[in-house]
Amino acid sequence: MSLKERIEADFKQAVRQQETAKVSILRLVKAAIKNKEIENRGSLDDAQILKVFSTMTKQTRDSIEQFQKGNRADLVQKEKTELAILEGYMPRSLSEAELEVLVRKAVQDTGAVGPKDMGKVMQAVMPQVQGRAEGKQVQEKVKKALN
């Protein structure tokens, strides 16, 4: 079963069981996927759909952070619920140790010696961690490895 089919099946089940939060977020996901398909002029594969999920989880985390700064506990809870649903479709996140190993290997493979080679290392690491680690987290690890 493809990721798109899974989303559709989960959406139908959530509608039947009247899970309003899940229905709402899956409706947003379906719309985002549809918009991306229109933009790309073709249907998306699972990797491209994971990029959509990755973008949405990042936006949701940013919203949580902003709502916490604004002392809006009600909206923070709503966003956390949405984040939990979104993360259910994402692959397992990399641990700190796993990410460090990937970064060290990329530094060796690219022959990077200092901070000026950060772009090369990031280019090597990002495809390997797609959807399993945030770019900000990878950037910090690469910076640490190159210093």
N, CA, C and O of each residue as an XYZ file, in Angstrom:
588
protein
N       0.848     -1.174      0.000
C       0.000      0.000      0.000
C       0.898      1.242      0.000
O       1.780      1.386      0.846
N       0.656      2.126     -0.954
C       1.439      3.354     -1.019
C       1.022      4.301      0.107
O      -0.024      4.126      0.732
N       1.840      5.279      0.342
C       1.568      6.250      1.399
C       0.286      7.028      1.101
O      -0.497      7.327      2.002
N       0.091      7.343     -0.158
C      -1.113      8.079     -0.560
C      -2.375      7.253     -0.295
O      -3.383      7.785      0.170
N      -2.317      5.963     -0.590
C      -3.454      5.082     -0.334
C      -3.713      4.951      1.165
O      -4.861      4.907      1.606
N      -2.625      4.889      1.944
C      -2.752      4.789      3.402
C      -3.432      6.037      3.974
O      -4.290      5.943      4.852
N      -3.038      7.196      3.465
C      -3.630      8.453      3.921
C      -5.124      8.460      3.614
O      -5.938      8.838      4.457
N      -5.474      8.042      2.411
C      -6.886      8.021      2.003
C      -7.690      7.054      2.876
O      -8.794      7.379      3.312
N      -7.137      5.870      3.128
C      -7.827      4.880      3.960
C      -7.989      5.393      5.393
O      -9.052      5.240      5.995
N      -6.933      6.001      5.934
C      -7.006      6.553      7.291
C      -8.004      7.703      7.371
O      -8.696      7.868      8.376
N      -8.072      8.492      6.306
C      -9.025      9.603      6.261
C     -10.455      9.074      6.321
O     -11.277      9.570      7.092
N     -10.744      8.068      5.507
C     -12.100      7.493      5.489
C     -12.457      6.901      6.852
O     -13.579      7.060      7.332
N     -11.499      6.222      7.466
C     -11.740      5.626      8.780
C     -11.985      6.708      9.834
O     -12.863      6.565     10.685
N     -11.203      7.791      9.773
C     -11.358      8.890     10.733
C     -12.720      9.560     10.574
O     -13.334      9.963     11.562
N     -13.190      9.680      9.336
C     -14.514     10.266      9.093
C     -15.597      9.377      9.704
O     -16.521      9.859     10.359
N     -15.461      8.074      9.476
C     -16.454      7.133     10.016
C     -16.482      7.167     11.546
O     -17.548      7.085     12.156
N     -15.297      7.290     12.161
C     -15.205      7.268     13.619
C     -15.330      8.655     14.235
O     -15.206      8.815     15.449
N     -15.573      9.641     13.407
C     -15.788     11.023     13.833
C     -14.624     11.574     14.664
O     -14.829     12.217     15.694
N     -13.410     11.312     14.202
C     -12.202     11.860     14.831
C     -11.907     13.197     14.146
O     -11.200     13.246     13.139
N     -12.449     14.263     14.696
C     -12.393     15.558     14.013
C     -10.972     16.086     13.826
O     -10.667     16.662     12.782
N     -10.110     15.904     14.806
C      -8.739     16.404     14.677
C      -8.009     15.688     13.549
O      -7.325     16.319     12.743
N      -8.155     14.381     13.498
C      -7.482     13.590     12.467
C      -8.053     13.900     11.086
O      -7.307     14.018     10.114
N      -9.372     14.029     11.004
C     -10.004     14.373      9.728
C      -9.476     15.716      9.240
O      -9.152     15.871      8.062
N      -9.393     16.673     10.134
C      -8.935     18.015      9.781
C      -7.507     18.005      9.244
O      -7.233     18.586      8.194
N      -6.602     17.348      9.957
C      -5.196     17.366      9.533
C      -4.999     16.543      8.267
O      -4.212     16.928      7.402
N      -5.699     15.415      8.141
C      -5.561     14.614      6.922
C      -6.146     15.334      5.712
O      -5.673     15.159      4.589
N      -7.168     16.137      5.945
C      -7.720     16.951      4.860
C      -6.671     17.973      4.399
O      -6.508     18.204      3.201
N      -5.970     18.576      5.349
C      -4.896     19.511      5.002
C      -3.764     18.813      4.251
O      -3.214     19.353      3.291
N      -3.425     17.606      4.701
C      -2.362     16.836      4.050
C      -2.758     16.508      2.616
O      -1.963     16.673      1.691
N      -3.985     16.047      2.438
C      -4.447     15.707      1.091
C      -4.417     16.929      0.173
O      -4.058     16.822     -1.000
N      -4.792     18.075      0.706
C      -4.770     19.313     -0.089
C      -3.333     19.697     -0.452
O      -3.064     20.118     -1.576
N      -2.422     19.551      0.497
C      -1.018     19.883      0.229
C      -0.430     18.949     -0.832
O       0.324     19.379     -1.704
N      -0.785     17.673     -0.743
C      -0.307     16.710     -1.742
C      -0.879     17.056     -3.112
O      -0.164     17.035     -4.114
N      -2.158     17.372     -3.152
C      -2.810     17.722     -4.418
C      -2.171     18.976     -5.031
O      -1.936     19.031     -6.238
N      -1.893     19.979     -4.192
C      -1.245     21.196     -4.685
C       0.138     20.887     -5.258
O       0.523     21.434     -6.291
N       0.876     20.014     -4.588
C       2.216     19.640     -5.052
C       2.123     18.867     -6.375
O       2.961     19.035     -7.260
N       1.098     18.023     -6.497
C       0.896     17.287     -7.752
C       0.589     18.242     -8.895
O       1.084     18.063    -10.008
N      -0.217     19.244     -8.629
C      -0.539     20.242     -9.650
C       0.728     21.008    -10.030
O       0.989     21.261    -11.206
N       1.495     21.365     -9.026
C       2.752     22.094     -9.259
C       3.719     21.258    -10.102
O       4.369     21.784    -11.005
N       3.814     19.957     -9.810
C       4.736     19.069    -10.525
C       4.146     18.496    -11.813
O       4.852     17.865    -12.599
N       2.865     18.718    -12.019
C       2.148     18.213    -13.200
C       2.247     16.695    -13.315
O       2.493     16.146    -14.390
N       2.052     16.045    -12.196
C       2.062     14.591    -12.169
C       1.872     14.110    -10.757
O       1.922     14.892     -9.807
N       1.654     12.815    -10.621
C       1.416     12.294     -9.280
C       2.739     12.144     -8.526
O       3.803     12.014     -9.132
N       2.652     12.162     -7.210
C       3.834     12.112     -6.351
C       4.123     10.685     -5.908
O       3.205      9.896     -5.690
N       5.406     10.360     -5.778
C       5.762      9.065     -5.199
C       5.895      9.245     -3.687
O       5.759     10.354     -3.169
N       6.161      8.146     -2.991
C       6.212      8.189     -1.525
C       7.278      9.150     -1.004
O       7.057      9.825      0.001
N       8.432      9.223     -1.672
C       9.503     10.116     -1.223
C       9.060     11.579     -1.301
O       9.351     12.370     -0.404
N       8.365     11.926     -2.363
C       7.881     13.295     -2.515
C       6.780     13.605     -1.507
O       6.686     14.727     -1.010
N       5.951     12.616     -1.208
C       4.900     12.808     -0.207
C       5.531     12.998      1.168
O       5.034     13.783      1.975
N       6.626     12.282      1.439
C       7.332     12.457      2.716
C       7.894     13.871      2.836
O       7.951     14.422      3.936
N       8.310     14.463      1.718
C       8.782     15.850      1.753
C       7.641     16.788      2.154
O       7.849     17.747      2.897
N       6.439     16.503      1.659
C       5.271     17.309      2.029
C       5.036     17.183      3.535
O       4.810     18.181      4.220
N       5.091     15.944      4.048
C       4.926     15.717      5.489
C       6.016     16.435      6.275
O       5.742     17.032      7.316
N       7.241     16.379      5.786
C       8.359     17.022      6.464
C       8.132     18.526      6.571
O       8.371     19.125      7.619
N       7.677     19.123      5.495
C       7.383     20.560      5.489
C       6.271     20.887      6.479
O       6.356     21.865      7.222
N       5.237     20.066      6.480
C       4.107     20.323      7.371
C       4.500     20.147      8.838
O       4.046     20.913      9.688
N       5.333     19.154      9.151
C       5.755     18.967     10.544
C       6.623     20.136     10.999
O       6.528     20.584     12.141
N       7.473     20.625     10.090
C       8.313     21.774     10.428
C       7.448     23.003     10.713
O       7.691     23.727     11.678
N       6.452     23.232      9.881
C       5.550     24.362     10.082
C       4.786     24.227     11.397
O       4.582     25.210     12.108
N       4.371     23.018     11.709
C       3.625     22.785     12.948
C       4.511     23.026     14.162
O       4.065     23.618     15.144
N       5.768     22.572     14.107
C       6.702     22.824     15.216
C       6.934     24.319     15.400
O       6.992     24.811     16.527
N       7.065     25.034     14.291
C       7.239     26.486     14.372
C       6.011     27.146     15.005
O       6.137     28.074     15.804
N       4.828     26.659     14.641
C       3.588     27.198     15.217
C       3.542     26.953     16.716
O       3.169     27.839     17.484
N       3.923     25.750     17.133
C       3.941     25.430     18.561
C       4.854     26.400     19.300
O       4.497     26.931     20.352
N       6.030     26.622     18.737
C       6.995     27.535     19.361
C       6.419     28.951     19.484
O       6.561     29.598     20.521
N       5.771     29.420     18.422
C       5.194     30.767     18.437
C       4.036     30.879     19.428
O       3.913     31.878     20.136
N       3.197     29.858     19.473
C       2.070     29.880     20.401
C       2.545     29.815     21.854
O       1.929     30.408     22.739
N       3.644     29.093     22.096
C       4.192     29.042     23.449
C       4.706     30.414     23.865
O       4.529     30.829     25.010
N       5.342     31.117     22.934
C       5.827     32.464     23.232
C       4.669     33.411     23.516
O       4.800     34.347     24.305
N       3.528     33.159     22.865
C       2.361     34.016     23.041
C       1.434     33.556     24.160
O       0.336     34.091     24.318
N       1.869     32.570     24.934
C       1.071     32.035     26.049
C      -0.324     31.590     25.598
O      -1.322     31.918     26.240
N      -0.386     30.853     24.506
C      -1.655     30.334     23.988
C      -1.678     28.814     24.149
O      -1.517     28.075     23.178
N      -1.877     28.359     25.379
C      -1.837     26.931     25.707
C      -2.877     26.130     24.919
O      -2.631     24.979     24.558
N      -4.034     26.735     24.655
C      -5.070     26.027     23.903
C      -4.605     25.701     22.483
O      -4.829     24.596     21.990
N      -3.959     26.666     21.832
C      -3.471     26.448     20.473
C      -2.242     25.543     20.452
O      -2.034     24.790     19.500
N      -1.431     25.618     21.502
C      -0.264     24.737     21.604
C      -0.732     23.289     21.643
O      -0.173     22.435     20.954
N      -1.744     23.011     22.437
C      -2.250     21.641     22.545
C      -2.818     21.153     21.211
O      -2.602     20.005     20.823
N      -3.540     22.023     20.516
C      -4.110     21.670     19.209
C      -3.001     21.328     18.216
O      -3.086     20.332     17.498
N      -1.972     22.155     18.184
C      -0.852     21.922     17.263
C      -0.080     20.653     17.625
O       0.374     19.931     16.737
N       0.070     20.379     18.920
C       0.762     19.154     19.340
C      -0.012     17.913     18.900
O       0.584     16.906     18.521
N      -1.330     17.989     18.952
C      -2.170     16.883     18.486
C      -1.958     16.667     16.988
O      -1.814     15.533     16.531
N      -1.940     17.758     16.234
C      -1.707     17.671     14.792
C      -0.319     17.112     14.499
O      -0.157     16.295     13.592
N       0.679     17.548     15.262
C       2.045     17.076     15.071
C       2.143     15.568     15.304
O       2.834     14.863     14.569
N       1.454     15.084     16.324
C       1.465     13.641     16.608
C       0.874     12.852     15.439
O       1.378     11.783     15.092
N      -0.175     13.367     14.843
C      -0.795     12.692     13.699
C       0.162     12.697     12.513
O       0.350     11.671     11.860
N       0.766     13.845     12.234
C       1.706     13.947     11.116
C       2.901     13.023     11.298
O       3.327     12.350     10.359
N       3.440     12.996     12.517
C       4.625     12.173     12.771
C       4.321     10.685     12.652
O       5.233      9.881     12.459
N       3.058     10.311     12.763
C       2.674      8.917     12.582
C       2.921      8.411     11.169
O       3.004      7.202     10.948
N       3.038      9.318     10.219
C       3.273      8.951      8.824
C       4.746      9.082      8.428
O       5.145      8.630      7.355
N       5.533      9.689      9.277
C       6.944      9.897      8.985
C       7.747      8.653      9.367
O       7.350      7.906     10.262
N       8.877      8.429      8.687
C       9.735      7.320      9.097
C      10.356      7.621     10.463
O      10.366      8.769     10.908
N      10.867      6.593     11.117
C      11.483      6.741     12.430
C      12.620      7.766     12.347
O      13.436      7.728     11.426
N      12.661      8.669     13.310
C      13.716      9.686     13.355
C      15.055      9.057     13.706
O      15.126      8.053     14.414
N      16.108      9.672     13.196
C      17.455      9.209     13.523
C      17.824      9.638     14.930
O      17.456     10.726     15.373
N      18.542      8.795     15.619
C      19.046      9.173     16.935
C      20.250     10.099     16.737
O      20.782     10.214     15.633
N      20.664     10.748     17.808
C      21.827     11.640     17.745
C      23.061     10.876     17.262
O      23.814     11.368     16.421
N      23.262      9.669     17.801
C      24.430      8.860     17.459
C      24.403      8.451     15.981
O      25.424      8.522     15.297
N      23.240      8.027     15.494
C      23.126      7.634     14.087
C      23.416      8.810     13.164
O      24.075      8.652     12.136
N      22.929      9.976     13.529
C      23.161     11.171     12.725
C      24.636     11.537     12.716
O      25.184     11.897     11.674
N      25.280     11.447     13.872
C      26.710     11.759     13.949
C      27.524     10.819     13.071
O      28.476     11.252     12.422
N      27.165      9.543     13.043
C      27.870      8.572     12.203
C      27.714      8.949     10.730
O      28.691      8.929      9.981
N      26.511      9.287     10.315
C      26.284      9.687      8.923
C      27.074     10.945      8.566
O      27.635     11.043      7.475
N      27.116     11.899      9.484
C      27.853     13.140      9.231
C      29.345     12.857      9.128
O      30.005     13.360      8.220
N      29.892     12.049     10.055
C      31.327     11.724     10.009
C      31.682     11.019      8.700
O      32.715     11.310      8.096
N      30.835     10.100      8.265
C      31.077      9.377      7.019
C      31.053     10.348      5.835
O      31.889     10.248      4.937
N      30.111     11.276      5.829
C      30.014     12.253      4.746
C      31.228     13.166      4.724
O      31.707     13.538      3.652
N      31.736     13.535      5.912
C      32.940     14.374      5.986
C      34.112     13.617      5.371
O      34.886     14.195      4.609
N      34.253     12.340      5.689
C      35.332     11.524      5.125
C      35.173     11.369      3.621
O      36.137     11.538      2.873
N      33.958     11.046      3.172
C      33.705     10.803      1.748
C      33.941     12.041      0.887
O      34.421     11.933     -0.241
N      33.603     13.215      1.418
C      33.765     14.443      0.638
C      35.152     15.045      0.787
O      35.526     15.930      0.017
N      35.918     14.582      1.762
C      37.251     15.129      1.999
C      37.202     16.527      2.591
O      38.132     17.311      2.405
N      36.153     16.840      3.286
C      35.973     18.170      3.885
C      36.979     18.364      5.013
O      37.248     17.451      5.794
N      37.531     19.581      5.079
C      38.543     19.869      6.101
C      38.175     21.032      7.006
O      38.759     21.175      8.080
N      37.248     21.847      6.615
C      36.914     23.004      7.437
C      35.524     23.520      7.145
O      34.801     22.966      6.317
N      35.155     24.597      7.839
C      33.811     25.165      7.687
C      33.453     25.571      6.254
O      32.276     25.622      5.899
N      34.455     25.857      5.440
C      34.167     26.260      4.057
C      33.603     25.110      3.218
O      33.012     25.341      2.164
N      33.786     23.874      3.688
C      33.292     22.699      2.970
C      31.917     22.247      3.468
O      31.459     21.157      3.124
N      31.268     23.073      4.266
C      29.990     22.705      4.864
C      28.934     22.359      3.807
O      28.165     21.415      3.981
N      28.903     23.114      2.733
C      27.925     22.879      1.666
C      28.070     21.501      1.047
O      27.073     20.825      0.792
N      29.314     21.075      0.802
C      29.551     19.746      0.231
C      29.041     18.654      1.153
O      28.407     17.697      0.709
N      29.323     18.803      2.444
C      28.918     17.789      3.420
C      27.397     17.757      3.541
O      26.797     16.683      3.573
N      26.783     18.918      3.607
C      25.317     18.982      3.711
C      24.667     18.316      2.497
O      23.670     17.606      2.632
N      25.236     18.551      1.313
C      24.706     17.945      0.089
C      24.805     16.428      0.143
O      23.938     15.730     -0.383
N      25.837     15.921      0.765
C      26.020     14.474      0.873
C      25.099     13.864      1.926
O      24.610     12.748      1.749
N      24.859     14.583      3.017
C      24.094     14.029      4.141
C      22.584     14.128      3.929
O      21.868     13.168      4.216
N      22.092     15.237      3.445
C      20.646     15.485      3.397
C      19.839     14.409      2.663
O      18.780     14.028      3.161
N      20.279     13.901      1.511
C      19.480     12.849      0.871
C      19.365     11.577      1.732
O      18.371     10.856      1.644
N      20.368     11.311      2.549
C      20.360     10.117      3.395
C      19.427     10.245      4.591
O      18.920      9.242      5.094
N      19.197     11.472      5.050
C      18.390     11.677      6.258
C      17.001     12.229      5.949
O      16.262     12.599      6.861
N      16.647     12.285      4.674
C      15.384     12.876      4.251
C      14.206     12.350      5.060
O      13.914     11.155      5.046
N      13.536     13.251      5.761
C      12.362     12.892      6.532
C      12.657     12.263      7.883
O      11.742     12.012      8.668
N      13.943     12.006      8.159
C      14.285     11.352      9.424
C      15.048     12.280     10.363
O      15.300     11.924     11.514
N      15.418     13.465      9.883
C      16.088     14.466     10.720
C      15.837     15.833     10.103
O      15.711     15.964      8.885
N      15.766     16.838     10.948
C      15.550     18.199     10.465
C      16.861     18.788      9.967
O      17.933     18.465     10.479
N      16.766     19.648      8.972
C      17.946     20.276      8.391
C      18.742     21.069      9.410
O      19.972     21.094      9.363
N      18.048     21.711     10.323
C      18.699     22.511     11.365
C      19.588     21.623     12.243
O      20.712     21.990     12.585
N      19.060     20.454     12.597
C      19.793     19.505     13.431
C      21.018     18.976     12.670
O      22.098     18.845     13.245
N      20.846     18.675     11.384
C      21.951     18.182     10.562
C      23.018     19.262     10.442
O      24.212     18.979     10.540
N      22.588     20.486     10.231
C      23.517     21.605     10.082
C      24.382     21.765     11.330
O      25.588     21.989     11.228
N      23.769     21.648     12.504
C      24.526     21.760     13.753
C      25.571     20.662     13.858
O      26.703     20.919     14.267
N      25.197     19.430     13.490
C      26.132     18.298     13.565
C      27.282     18.473     12.582
O      28.429     18.168     12.909
N      26.984     18.961     11.380
C      28.019     19.172     10.366
C      28.983     20.269     10.840
O      30.201     20.131     10.728
N      28.421     21.347     11.365
C      29.242     22.452     11.859
C      30.183     21.959     12.960
O      31.367     22.295     12.973
N      29.644     21.159     13.882
C      30.431     20.604     14.972
C      31.543     19.693     14.445
O      32.671     19.736     14.936
N      31.220     18.869     13.444
C      32.201     17.925     12.881
C      33.318     18.651     12.144
O      34.454     18.178     12.128
N      33.014     19.795     11.535
C      34.016     20.511     10.748
C      34.865     21.474     11.574
O      35.861     21.996     11.073
N      34.497     21.715     12.808
C      35.292     22.621     13.655
C      36.280     21.870     14.490
O      37.027     22.476     15.257
